[in-house]
């Protein structure tokens, strides 16, 4: 574990486990690198170097007042990759982290990248617009902002329900998993949490997806209540050249935890291929 300092003086915390070809994980909102522990252990145990950072404003990174936007998130990822001198990187991004990976490739290219995996990722655009009728109306994101500002602790407790599909018949989601979600979420600075909603919902990454020129796996649950597949995974798979799309029937947004065995098999097969 360590930190890097960005050009604007922000400390970015990261975990660095194992050795070998680097697999760099970007987490979703409002979590941190701990969300990837199971996958970090998996890749490190299988001859890879697993790296996961806390996005600025999240977890153990600086609670920055400025730069809580997708461009800066992508630039922070670029600085992490450059300062650790990583090459032949496999990028893995969940939700907002998938947006971070996508904007990274859009802004910095794939010179250091071997492959990319987008999981329940927000691109190309979550917000409903005239040209994106499958998106979610702005009121959905306004309600998230209201919840975060009014009583963020209770909001995060409630958010864990649809995040893991705990409101679906037959759900076996544990209280422990939901508690862990709340614990990670409470480490996000209020400013960073609030600003990130705009970043993940209103950033159009259509052109970034068109810049992908490495093998790409897009994974999405068809019962994702947070990032609906029709506006995200299905569209991204059409925009990324030669992308492979895998849909998990009945899976929620947090399928890396609820469908861990299946996702871990797919992840390991992808990085080893």
Secondary structure, 3 states (H helix, E strand, C coil): CEEEECCCCCEEEEEEEECCEEEEEECCCCCCHHHHHHHHHHHHHCCEEEEEECCCCCCCCCCCCCCCCHHHHHHHHHHHHHHCCCCCEEEEEECHHHHHHHHHHHHHCCCCEEEEEEECCCCCCCECECCECCCECHHHHHHHHHHHHHHHHHHHHHHHHHHCCCCCCCCCCCHHHHHHHHHHHCCCCHHHHHHHHHHHHHCCCHHHHCCCCCEEEEEEECCCCCCCHHHCHHHHHHHCCCCEEEEECCCCCCHHHHCHHHHHHHHHHHHHC
